[in-house]
C-alpha cells in the first residue's frame, strides 16, 4: 500500500441521510480534499499511537484490561467482544479485519474466519499469552501498523459529521470543519487528531461534560485560536488541547482528584507539536 487518501466524507450527505459511514475504502477513492498520507508517514503516526496506547511493545498489542469484558487489540486497542456479550462500547476489531480483507492484506486463516473473540474470559486470554495463536496474532498486528493507521483515519473522518450534528450554530459548524481540515493538512496534524480522539473521544456525548463543558475532539477544535495552517495548526491544536484539559480538571469534582493526571495529559499533548 503506497499511500491512502485522507479526506473528509461528504458532510451533508452523511449528516442528512443518516447513512452509516463506509470504512471499506470502496467509495469516494478520488474525491479527497486533503493531501494523501504516504505509507512512511502512516507508519510513523502508527508508531506514535502504538507507543501511547501500548507502550510500544508487542505484548501491548494483545490486551484485556481488568474489569472489562472484551479484548483490546492492535495499536488503537480495538475492541473485540465475546459472542453474546456485546457491551456499551463500539466493537471495532471486526471492522478492522473487514477493512484489511478489503485491502487484500494477508492474515492468518483462523483470524480471517473468526467472527467473534475466541477467548471467552480475561483469565483464558491471559493464559494463552505464549500460545502459538497469540504469538501469530501479535506478529500480524505488528506488521500491519500503517494499515491499522489507515483504518483509524477513516474512522476519524467519519466522526466529523457526528461532531457537526451536535454543534447547532452555523458559524461554529464552519469553524469546526475549517479547523479539522487545517490540522489535517500535515502528517503531524493527522497524528494529533487521531491520537486525541482515541485519547478523549469525539466530545459528542452530553454525559462527558463537567459544568456543561466537554473535553473531546470537538471541544479542542472549537477552542483553537486564529486560523493557523500546516504545522502551526497542529501546534495550536496541542495548545488548545492543554487548555481544554486544564478546564476539565478545574471543573471536575474535587473528590476525583483529577489534578494528578494533568501533567501526563499535557505531556501527551506536547507530542502534537513535534514533527514526525
PyMOL commands that set and color helices and strands:
alter all, ss='L'
color gray80, all
select helices_A, chain A and resi 11-17+39-54+59-61+93-102+109-113+122-127+132-142+145-165+170-183+187-200+217-223+230-251+254-256+259-273
alter helices_A, ss='H'
color red, helices_A
select strands_A, chain A and resi 3-4+37-38+62-63+70-73+78-81+209-210+213-214
alter strands_A, ss='S'
color yellow, strands_A
deselect
rebuild
show_as cartoon
